[in-house]
Amino acid sequence: MKIEVVTTIPELFDSFVKFGIVGRAISSKKIEFTVINLRDYTHDRHRTTDDYTYGTGIGMVMKVEPVFEMFDEYLKNHERPWIVYPSPQGEIFDQQKAIELSSKSDVMFLCGRYEGIDERIMTIVDEEISIGDFVVSGGESVAMVFIEAIARMIPGVVGKHASVKDDSFFSGLLDHSNYTRPPSYRGMEVPEILRCGDHAKIGRYLLKDAIIRTAKKRPDLFLKRDFTLEEKAAIVELLREKTC
């Protein structure tokens, strides 16, 4: 998979591409990652990528020319990428979107700054995606979140793919509680069932725990969940336990 990030501050990605999941994906060639400096497509000595907005004159807007020149240059040597503009006006990013984007061969993230981008740039954008209902100074930090979530979905990036399937939101439920050694610490115990060695019982317990956590922490997810037969059976067990 190819991923490009178009930015006016390429230095922000120096550490991002060296460590963690993304670093491993790049070093193992699961991802071909490129940072494109938008200032390389300007023609003035200040390498200007923004200008005053028409109308109110309040705030700065990213100029249309550098983006189109960058895009034209890219298309000379590559197939057209899927262009994502991180924007609070877009669809909210979720696990399903990460899976969807990970199946594409080439995704380009166009990172806006200031008041946003000249609206004419939207003619080459395939979709706007939001990280949530709040505003940050630029799209770079948002793109990093998207890219890491996407990288986890690419087979071979995470050592044990089963751990990806256990992640919160992968199945539509939050992750179950997790414990490690020691089994007892300051009067707090690891549930005995997790130490019993019966994998069937442990799996059942963890499923019920995930259902409970989802219902308590994210009732919105719980209410819209299309439960599997196994999950419905676990819910019935929980209700019986509750009434006993």
C-alpha positions as CSV (number, residue, x, y, z in Angstrom):
1,M,0.0,0.0,0.0
2,K,1.2,3.5,-0.8
3,I,0.4,6.5,1.5
4,E,1.3,10.1,0.9
5,V,1.0,13.1,3.1
6,V,0.9,16.5,1.6
7,T,1.9,19.1,4.2
8,T,3.6,22.5,4.7
9,I,5.4,21.1,7.8
10,P,7.1,17.8,6.7
11,E,9.3,17.8,9.7
12,L,6.3,16.8,11.9
13,F,6.5,13.3,10.4
14,D,10.3,12.7,11.0
15,S,9.7,10.6,14.2
16,F,6.3,9.3,13.2
17,V,7.7,7.2,10.4
18,K,10.6,5.7,12.5
19,F,8.8,4.1,15.4
20,G,5.9,1.9,16.4
21,I,3.4,0.2,14.1
22,V,3.9,2.7,11.3
23,G,7.7,2.5,11.5
24,R,7.5,-1.3,11.3
25,A,5.1,-1.2,8.4
26,I,7.4,1.0,6.4
27,S,10.6,-0.9,7.2
28,S,8.9,-4.2,6.2
29,K,7.7,-2.5,3.0
30,K,4.0,-3.1,3.9
31,I,3.6,0.6,3.4
32,E,5.4,2.8,0.9
33,F,5.3,6.2,2.7
34,T,6.0,9.6,1.2
35,V,5.8,13.1,2.7
36,I,5.2,15.8,0.1
37,N,6.3,19.3,1.0
38,L,3.6,21.6,-0.5
39,R,6.1,24.5,-0.4
40,D,8.1,22.8,-3.1
41,Y,5.3,23.8,-5.5
42,T,5.4,27.5,-4.8
43,H,7.1,30.2,-6.9
44,D,7.9,33.1,-4.6
45,R,10.9,33.6,-2.4
46,H,8.7,33.2,0.8
47,R,7.3,29.8,-0.5
48,T,3.8,31.0,0.3
49,T,1.0,28.5,0.5
50,D,-1.7,30.7,2.0
51,D,-3.5,34.0,1.3
52,Y,-6.3,36.1,2.7
53,T,-9.8,34.9,2.2
54,Y,-12.2,36.6,-0.1
55,G,-15.2,38.2,1.5
56,T,-14.5,38.8,5.2
57,G,-10.7,38.9,4.8
58,I,-10.5,37.2,8.2
59,G,-8.0,34.4,8.4
60,M,-5.8,32.7,5.9
61,V,-6.7,30.1,3.3
62,M,-4.5,27.5,1.6
63,K,-3.8,28.5,-2.0
64,V,-5.2,26.5,-4.9
65,E,-2.1,26.7,-7.2
66,P,0.5,24.7,-5.1
67,V,-2.0,21.9,-4.5
68,F,-2.9,21.5,-8.2
69,E,0.7,21.7,-9.3
70,M,1.6,19.1,-6.8
71,F,-1.2,16.9,-8.0
72,D,-0.3,17.3,-11.7
73,E,3.3,16.4,-10.9
74,Y,2.2,13.3,-9.0
75,L,0.0,12.0,-11.8
76,K,2.9,12.1,-14.2
77,N,4.5,9.1,-12.5
78,H,1.7,7.5,-10.6
79,E,-1.9,6.3,-10.8
80,R,-4.4,8.6,-9.3
81,P,-4.5,8.2,-5.5
82,W,-7.6,8.2,-3.3
83,I,-7.4,11.7,-1.8
84,V,-8.5,12.3,1.8
85,Y,-8.9,15.7,3.3
86,P,-8.9,15.6,7.2
87,S,-11.7,18.1,8.0
88,P,-14.2,18.6,10.9
89,Q,-16.9,18.8,8.2
90,G,-16.3,15.2,7.1
91,E,-17.6,11.8,8.1
92,I,-16.4,10.7,11.5
93,F,-13.5,8.3,11.3
94,D,-14.1,4.8,12.8
95,Q,-12.7,1.3,12.6
96,Q,-14.8,0.4,9.5
97,K,-13.3,3.4,7.7
98,A,-9.8,2.3,8.7
99,I,-10.5,-1.2,7.2
100,E,-12.0,0.4,4.1
101,L,-9.0,2.7,3.5
102,S,-6.5,-0.1,4.2
103,S,-7.9,-2.0,1.1
104,K,-7.0,0.9,-1.2
105,S,-3.7,0.8,-3.1
106,D,-2.8,4.5,-2.7
107,V,-4.2,7.0,-0.3
108,M,-3.0,10.6,-0.2
109,F,-3.8,12.8,2.9
110,L,-4.0,16.5,2.1
111,C,-3.3,18.3,5.4
112,G,-5.0,21.7,5.6
113,R,-4.0,24.6,7.9
114,Y,-5.2,28.1,8.7
115,E,-8.9,28.5,7.9
116,G,-8.8,25.5,5.6
117,I,-8.3,25.1,1.8
118,D,-9.5,27.0,-1.2
119,E,-12.9,25.4,-2.1
120,R,-11.7,24.7,-5.6
121,I,-9.3,22.1,-4.2
122,M,-12.3,20.0,-3.2
123,T,-12.8,19.1,-6.9
124,I,-9.9,16.6,-6.6
125,V,-10.7,15.4,-3.0
126,D,-12.4,12.1,-2.8
127,E,-13.6,12.4,0.8
128,E,-13.5,14.5,3.9
129,I,-12.9,12.6,7.1
130,S,-13.2,14.0,10.7
131,I,-11.5,12.8,13.8
132,G,-14.3,14.3,15.9
133,D,-16.4,17.4,16.6
134,F,-13.5,19.7,17.5
135,V,-10.9,21.8,15.7
136,V,-7.1,21.5,15.7
137,S,-4.6,23.8,14.0
138,G,-3.7,21.5,11.1
139,G,-4.5,18.1,9.5
140,E,-1.1,16.6,10.2
141,S,-1.9,15.2,13.7
142,V,-5.2,13.9,12.5
143,A,-3.6,12.2,9.5
144,M,-1.2,10.5,11.8
145,V,-4.1,9.0,13.8
146,F,-5.7,7.8,10.6
147,I,-2.5,6.3,9.2
148,E,-1.8,4.3,12.3
149,A,-5.3,2.9,12.4
150,I,-5.0,2.0,8.7
151,A,-1.6,0.4,9.2
152,R,-2.9,-1.9,11.9
153,M,-5.4,-3.3,9.4
154,I,-2.8,-4.3,6.8
155,P,-2.0,-8.1,7.1
156,G,1.5,-8.7,8.5
157,V,2.0,-5.3,10.1
158,V,0.8,-6.4,13.6
159,G,2.7,-9.5,14.7
160,K,-0.4,-11.4,15.9
161,H,-3.4,-10.6,13.7
162,A,-5.6,-12.1,16.4
163,S,-4.7,-9.1,18.7
164,V,-6.1,-6.8,16.0
165,K,-9.4,-8.7,16.0
166,D,-9.5,-8.3,19.8
167,D,-9.1,-4.5,19.6
168,S,-12.0,-2.3,20.6
169,F,-14.4,-1.5,17.7
170,F,-13.0,-4.2,15.4
171,S,-16.0,-6.4,16.2
172,G,-18.3,-3.5,17.1
173,L,-17.7,-4.1,20.9
174,L,-15.3,-2.4,23.2
175,D,-12.3,-4.5,24.3
176,H,-12.7,-6.7,27.4
177,S,-10.7,-6.0,30.6
178,N,-7.0,-7.0,30.4
179,Y,-4.7,-8.2,33.1
180,T,-1.1,-9.3,33.5
181,R,1.3,-10.5,36.3
182,P,1.3,-10.4,39.3
183,P,-2.1,-12.1,39.9
184,S,-2.5,-10.1,43.2
185,Y,-1.5,-6.6,43.9
186,R,-2.4,-4.4,46.8
187,G,-5.5,-6.5,47.4
188,M,-6.6,-6.3,43.8
189,E,-7.0,-9.7,42.2
190,V,-6.9,-11.0,38.6
191,P,-10.3,-12.8,38.1
192,E,-9.8,-16.5,39.0
193,I,-11.5,-17.6,35.8
194,L,-8.7,-16.0,33.7
195,R,-6.2,-18.3,35.4
196,C,-8.2,-21.5,35.2
197,G,-6.7,-22.7,31.9
198,D,-10.1,-23.5,30.4
199,H,-10.0,-21.6,27.1
200,A,-13.7,-22.0,26.4
201,K,-14.7,-20.7,29.8
202,I,-12.2,-17.8,29.5
203,G,-13.5,-16.9,26.0
204,R,-17.1,-16.8,27.3
205,Y,-16.1,-14.7,30.3
206,L,-14.2,-12.2,28.1
207,L,-17.1,-11.9,25.7
208,K,-19.5,-11.1,28.5
209,D,-17.0,-8.6,29.9
210,A,-16.8,-6.9,26.5
211,I,-20.6,-6.7,26.3
212,I,-20.8,-5.2,29.8
213,R,-18.1,-2.6,29.2
214,T,-19.8,-1.6,25.9
215,A,-23.2,-1.2,27.5
216,K,-21.7,0.9,30.4
217,K,-19.2,3.0,28.5
218,R,-20.7,3.3,25.1
219,P,-24.4,2.7,25.2
220,D,-24.7,4.2,21.8
221,L,-22.7,1.4,20.3
222,F,-24.5,-1.2,22.4
223,L,-28.0,0.0,21.2
224,K,-27.1,-0.1,17.5
225,R,-25.2,-3.3,17.7
226,D,-26.5,-6.2,15.5
227,F,-25.6,-9.0,18.0
228,T,-24.5,-12.4,16.8
229,L,-26.2,-15.5,18.2
230,E,-23.2,-16.1,20.5
231,E,-23.4,-12.6,21.8
232,K,-27.2,-12.9,22.3
233,A,-26.7,-16.1,24.3
234,A,-24.0,-14.3,26.4
235,I,-26.5,-11.4,27.1
236,V,-29.1,-13.9,28.2
237,E,-26.6,-15.5,30.6
238,L,-25.7,-12.1,32.0
239,L,-29.4,-11.3,32.6
240,R,-29.9,-14.6,34.4
241,E,-26.8,-13.9,36.6
242,K,-28.2,-10.5,37.4
243,T,-31.5,-11.8,38.6
244,C,-30.1,-14.6,40.7
